[in-house]
Amino acid sequence: MNIKELIFETEDIHRVTELISSKLNKPVIIENKNFELVSYSASVDQFDQTQQKTILSKKCPIFIIDRLKKEGIVQSLQKQPTPIRVQPMEELGFYQRIVISAKHLGHTMGYVWVQESDTLLNEEELNFLQEITPHLGKLIYDTYAKVNAKEGRREGLLWKVLQHEYGSENQFRHEAGLLKLTLPQRYSVMVFSISDPQDKFRLDYLEKVVESFYLRRKVQLLKSDYQMILIIHGEAEQEFSSRDLARKFIEEVKDVAGTDVFYRFLIGVGKEYTSLIHMRKSFLEALEVIETANFITPRPESMPREFSKLGVYRYLATLYEKNSSEDYFSEDLLRLMKKDMERQTDLLRTLEVYLANNGKGKQTASDLYIHPNTLNYRIKQILEITNIDFNDFNMKSYLYTELLLLNNVPAYHERYKEAAEKGVDL
């Protein structure tokens, strides 16, 4: 039996993914129609940065989806039955790849992505992909049907809302009423995602922590292979009550699990809503927090876990793309980096903390574990080396955003370091 015949005989989508990868000798990712992860081949180290982020956050990065829409790729996938070759976006860590839609009963169920890397797929391999995708479409459909059956009809109803399969709130309420499903009058969606794909067992541990929380709180739990989703019920008349409850739960997990286990999770909390039709919106907001955390690889407590607190963090990926594609550098920050490299000073980090504390010297010195006089000396050096005006709010806002990228995104830091070493002409 050849690989194609074996694929058609196989009902396990994860096994099929491995068979495709083996046949093409390339990394493979399968996503559903909402660009959420369904399956991926085993060799994680072969994936590019974008695919690694997809594996970690369980969803294709939003800025990549926006780029694909802008270039008409998403629209073409809805109409074109044949594979599409997507050109690389090197500044985003997106290598060249092939994508084809997987349909079932005339509807797009998801997408198959094959990273081409060094060699392109030949015509025979492209035909192979086109021939097997109808089977993949059925498997994606069956996967979510099984999830709904496994979780029960009530949980299945919630999954449908999160997957945007309801057009109206009235329809949702009607079906929930038939199933006697308790619906929140005020809620937030919180997502726990494992930071390492090989670390699935920690979700089982987290579920045990959740059980004790169930006894005291109104929480609805949904679980996938890589994530745990909690719909936190707030008090109907108490604004932000679900958000406050989410905060308490996060602290409870930290206390019970311990910091070593706790920081293995990526955590996102969507905004609070009262309209049930916005449940998917809160879910996607929580995922965006996780996606951003993946992008900036933050220090444990520096990254906001709530979507409403992301602020400039939301735009870091966009700024990264723009500055990298235009080969842009801040002259002031480049000068400070060069000084740090030559004299082993810590001016860049000092500037970031100083701006984060809105120029409050006492708090900045405390955060940096230095004497206030040392801080004053460093600020004086910064002013002598650069053209920074601490009375210019626009300048301070921009510099702080650029510093978040510089100090938290290794690839961005390397760009600046290389430019500083070469003495790039600004």
C-alpha positions in Angstrom: 0.0 0.0 0.0 1.5 3.4 -1.0 1.3 6.5 1.2 -1.6 8.0 -0.7 -3.7 4.8 -0.2 -2.6 4.7 3.5 -3.7 8.3 4.0 -7.2 7.5 2.6 -7.4 4.5 5.0 -6.3 6.6 8.1 -8.9 8.4 10.3 -6.4 9.9 12.7 -5.6 13.4 11.5 -2.3 13.5 13.4 -1.2 10.3 11.8 -2.2 11.7 8.4 -0.1 14.9 9.0 2.9 12.7 9.7 2.3 10.7 6.5 2.1 13.9 4.4 5.3 15.2 6.0 7.1 11.9 5.4 5.9 11.8 1.7 7.0 15.4 1.0 10.0 15.5 3.5 8.8 18.9 4.7 7.2 20.4 7.8 3.4 20.4 7.6 0.7 22.3 9.6 -3.0 21.8 9.4 -5.3 24.6 10.5 -9.1 24.9 10.6 -11.0 27.6 8.7 -10.4 30.1 11.5 -6.6 29.6 11.1 -6.5 27.7 14.4 -4.1 24.8 14.9 -5.4 21.3 14.3 -2.3 19.3 13.8 1.4 19.6 12.9 4.3 17.2 12.0 6.7 16.1 14.7 9.9 17.9 13.7 9.2 21.2 15.5 12.8 22.5 15.1 12.3 22.5 11.3 9.5 25.1 11.4 10.1 28.8 10.7 9.3 31.4 13.3 5.7 31.9 12.2 4.9 28.2 12.3 6.5 27.9 15.7 4.3 30.7 17.0 1.3 29.0 15.5 2.2 25.8 17.4 2.6 27.7 20.7 -0.4 30.0 20.5 -2.5 27.4 18.6 -3.5 30.0 16.1 -1.8 31.7 13.1 -0.5 35.1 14.2 -3.0 37.8 13.5 -0.5 40.1 11.7 0.3 37.2 9.3 -3.4 36.6 8.6 -3.9 40.3 7.9 -0.9 40.2 5.5 -2.3 37.2 3.7 -5.7 39.0 3.4 -4.0 42.1 2.1 -2.2 40.1 -0.6 -5.4 38.3 -1.6 -4.2 34.8 -0.5 -7.1 34.2 1.9 -9.6 35.2 -0.8 -8.0 32.9 -3.3 -8.1 30.0 -0.9 -11.9 30.2 -0.9 -12.1 30.0 -4.7 -9.1 28.1 -5.9 -9.0 24.3 -5.5 -5.3 24.0 -6.4 -2.3 24.6 -4.2 -1.1 28.2 -3.9 2.6 29.2 -3.5 3.0 31.9 -0.9 6.2 34.0 -1.2 8.4 34.4 1.8 8.1 37.3 4.2 11.6 37.1 5.7 11.2 40.1 8.0 8.3 38.2 9.7 10.1 34.9 9.9 7.7 33.5 7.3 9.4 31.1 4.8 8.1 30.2 1.4 5.3 27.6 1.5 2.5 25.9 -0.2 -1.1 26.2 1.0 -4.3 24.5 -0.1 -7.8 24.6 1.3 -9.3 21.4 2.6 -13.0 21.2 1.8 -15.8 18.9 2.9 -19.4 18.8 1.5 -18.6 22.0 -0.5 -17.4 24.0 2.5 -13.9 25.0 3.5 -13.0 23.1 6.7 -9.4 24.3 6.9 -6.0 24.7 5.3 -2.9 22.6 4.8 0.5 24.4 4.9 3.7 22.9 3.6 6.9 24.8 4.3 9.1 24.5 1.2 12.4 25.8 2.6 15.3 25.0 0.3 13.5 23.0 -2.4 10.1 23.5 -4.1 7.4 20.9 -4.4 7.3 19.5 -7.9 4.2 19.0 -10.0 3.7 15.4 -8.9 3.8 16.5 -5.2 1.4 19.4 -5.8 -1.0 16.9 -7.5 -0.6 14.6 -4.5 -1.7 17.4 -2.1 -4.7 18.3 -4.2 -5.8 14.7 -4.3 -5.7 14.1 -0.5 -7.2 17.4 0.7 -10.8 16.3 0.4 -10.0 13.5 2.9 -8.3 16.1 5.1 -11.4 18.3 4.9 -13.5 15.3 6.2 -11.0 14.6 9.0 -11.0 18.2 10.2 -14.8 18.1 10.2 -14.8 14.8 12.1 -12.2 16.1 14.5 -14.5 18.9 15.7 -17.5 16.6 15.7 -15.6 14.2 18.0 -14.6 17.1 20.2 -18.2 18.2 20.5 -19.3 14.6 21.3 -16.6 14.1 23.8 -17.2 17.3 25.7 -21.0 16.8 25.6 -23.7 18.7 23.9 -23.4 21.7 26.3 -19.7 22.0 25.8 -20.2 21.5 22.1 -22.6 24.5 22.0 -19.9 26.6 23.6 -17.3 25.4 21.2 -19.6 26.5 18.3 -19.8 30.0 19.7 -16.1 30.2 20.1 -15.6 29.0 16.6 -18.1 31.6 15.3 -20.7 29.2 14.1 -23.7 31.2 15.4 -25.2 34.1 13.5 -27.4 35.4 16.3 -27.6 35.5 20.0 -31.3 34.4 20.0 -30.4 31.2 18.2 -27.7 30.5 20.8 -29.9 31.2 23.7 -32.7 29.0 22.3 -30.4 26.0 21.9 -28.8 26.7 25.3 -32.3 26.7 26.9 -33.1 23.3 25.3 -29.9 21.9 26.8 -30.4 23.7 30.2 -27.0 25.3 29.8 -26.4 28.1 32.3 -25.4 31.2 30.4 -23.5 34.1 32.0 -24.9 37.6 32.2 -21.4 39.0 32.4 -18.3 37.1 31.5 -14.7 37.1 30.4 -12.9 34.3 28.5 -9.5 33.3 29.9 -7.1 30.9 28.1 -4.2 28.9 29.5 -1.8 27.7 26.8 1.2 25.5 27.2 4.4 27.2 26.2 6.0 23.9 25.1 4.2 21.5 22.7 5.9 18.6 24.5 4.4 19.7 27.9 0.8 18.6 27.5 0.6 16.9 30.9 0.7 20.3 32.6 -2.8 20.9 31.3 -4.0 17.9 33.2 -2.4 19.3 36.3 -4.1 22.6 35.8 -7.5 20.9 35.4 -7.1 19.6 38.9 -6.5 23.1 40.2 -9.6 24.2 38.3 -11.8 21.6 40.0 -11.3 23.2 43.4 -12.1 26.6 41.9 -15.3 25.1 40.4 -16.7 24.5 43.9 -16.7 28.1 44.8 -17.0 30.0 41.4 -19.1 29.9 38.3 -16.6 28.7 35.7 -17.2 26.8 32.4 -14.3 24.8 31.2 -13.3 23.7 27.7 -10.2 21.8 27.0 -8.3 21.0 23.8 -4.9 19.3 23.3 -2.9 22.4 23.9 -5.2 24.9 25.7 -7.6 25.2 28.6 -10.4 27.8 28.1 -12.4 29.1 31.0 -15.5 31.2 30.6 -15.6 33.2 33.9 -19.0 34.2 35.1 -19.2 37.6 36.7 -22.0 39.2 38.7 -24.7 40.6 36.5 -24.8 44.1 38.0 -21.1 44.3 39.0 -18.9 45.7 36.3 -15.5 44.0 35.8 -16.5 41.3 38.3 -15.5 38.5 35.8 -12.1 40.3 35.2 -11.5 40.5 38.9 -12.4 36.8 39.3 -10.0 35.9 36.5 -7.2 37.8 38.4 -7.9 35.9 41.6 -7.9 32.6 39.7 -4.5 33.4 38.1 -3.1 34.1 41.6 -4.6 30.9 42.9 -3.0 28.8 40.2 0.4 30.5 40.9 0.1 29.8 44.6 -1.0 26.1 44.2 1.2 25.2 41.2 4.3 27.1 42.3 6.3 29.5 40.1 8.2 26.9 38.2 5.0 25.3 36.8 3.1 28.5 36.6 5.5 30.2 34.3 5.2 27.3 31.9 1.8 28.6 31.0 1.0 31.4 28.6 -2.2 33.2 30.0 -4.5 35.6 28.2 -7.7 37.2 29.5 -10.2 38.7 27.1 -12.3 41.8 27.8 -15.6 41.5 29.8 -18.8 41.4 27.9 -22.5 41.0 28.6 -23.6 40.1 25.1 -23.2 36.3 24.5 -22.5 36.8 20.8 -19.2 38.5 21.8 -17.9 35.3 23.5 -15.7 34.5 20.5 -14.4 38.1 20.5 -13.3 37.7 24.1 -11.7 34.4 23.2 -9.7 35.9 20.3 -8.6 38.8 22.6 -7.2 36.2 25.0 -5.4 34.5 22.2 -4.0 37.8 21.0 -2.4 38.3 24.5 -0.8 34.8 24.2 0.3 35.5 20.7 1.9 38.8 21.8 3.6 37.1 24.7 5.1 34.6 22.2 6.3 37.4 20.0 8.2 39.4 22.6 9.4 36.6 24.9 8.8 38.7 28.0 10.3 38.6 31.4 7.7 36.8 33.5 5.8 39.8 35.1 6.5 42.4 32.4 3.9 41.3 30.0 0.2 42.2 30.6 -2.1 39.2 30.7 -5.3 41.2 30.1 -6.2 42.3 26.6 -7.5 45.6 27.9 -4.0 46.3 29.3 -1.9 45.4 26.3 -1.6 49.0 25.1 1.4 49.5 22.8 2.2 45.8 23.1 -0.6 45.2 20.5 1.4 47.1 17.9 4.8 45.7 18.4 4.5 43.1 15.7 3.4 45.7 13.2 6.2 48.1 14.2 8.7 45.2 13.9 7.5 44.4 10.4 7.6 48.0 9.3 11.0 48.9 10.8 12.6 45.7 9.6 11.3 46.0 6.1 12.5 49.6 5.8 15.8 48.9 7.7 14.9 51.7 10.1 16.9 52.5 13.3 16.5 55.1 16.0 19.6 57.2 16.0 19.3 57.9 19.7 19.0 54.2 20.7 21.7 53.2 18.3 24.1 55.6 20.0 23.1 54.3 23.5 23.7 50.7 22.4 27.1 51.6 21.0 28.0 53.2 24.3 26.8 50.2 26.2 28.8 47.9 24.0 32.0 49.9 24.3 31.9 50.8 28.0 29.7 48.0 29.5 27.1 50.6 30.6 23.4 49.8 31.0 21.9 52.9 29.4 19.3 51.3 27.2 17.8 49.3 30.0 18.0 52.4 32.3 16.1 54.4 29.7 13.4 51.8 29.3 12.7 51.5 33.1 12.8 55.3 33.4 10.2 55.8 30.7 8.1 53.0 32.1 8.0 54.7 35.4 7.1 58.0 33.7 10.4 59.7 34.8 10.0 58.9 38.5 13.6 58.6 39.7 13.0 56.9 43.1 10.9 54.1 41.6 13.3 53.7 38.6 16.4 53.4 40.9 14.5 50.8 43.0 13.6 48.7 40.0 17.2 48.8 38.7 18.7 48.1 42.2 20.9 51.2 41.9 21.5 54.3 44.0 19.5 57.4 43.0 22.8 59.2 42.4 23.8 56.5 40.0 20.5 56.9 38.1 21.0 60.7 37.9 24.5 60.1 36.4 23.1 57.7 33.8 20.3 60.1 32.8 22.9 62.8 32.4 24.9 60.5 30.1 21.8 59.7 28.1 21.1 63.4 27.6 24.7 64.1 26.6 24.8 61.3 24.0 21.3 61.7 22.4 18.8 64.3 21.4 16.1 62.9 23.7 13.8 65.5 25.2 12.1 64.1 28.3 9.5 66.9 28.0 8.3 65.6 24.6 5.5 63.1 25.3 5.4 61.9 21.6 9.2 61.2 21.6 9.0 59.4 25.0 6.1 57.2 23.7 7.9 56.2 20.6 11.2 55.5 22.3 9.4 53.3 24.9 7.7 51.3 22.2 11.0 50.9 20.3 12.8 49.8 23.5 10.1 47.1 24.1 11.1 45.6 20.8 14.8 46.1 21.3 15.0 44.6 24.7 12.4 41.8 24.3 12.7 40.6 20.7 16.1 38.9 20.1 16.1 39.3 16.3 15.4 43.0 16.6 18.2 43.4 19.2 20.6 41.6 16.8 19.7 44.1 14.0 20.6 47.0 16.3 23.7 45.3 17.5 25.0 44.6 14.0 24.2 48.2 13.0 26.0 49.5 16.0 29.1 47.4 15.3 29.2 48.4 11.7 28.5 52.1 12.4 25.6 52.2 10.0 25.0 55.5 8.2 21.7 57.0 9.6 
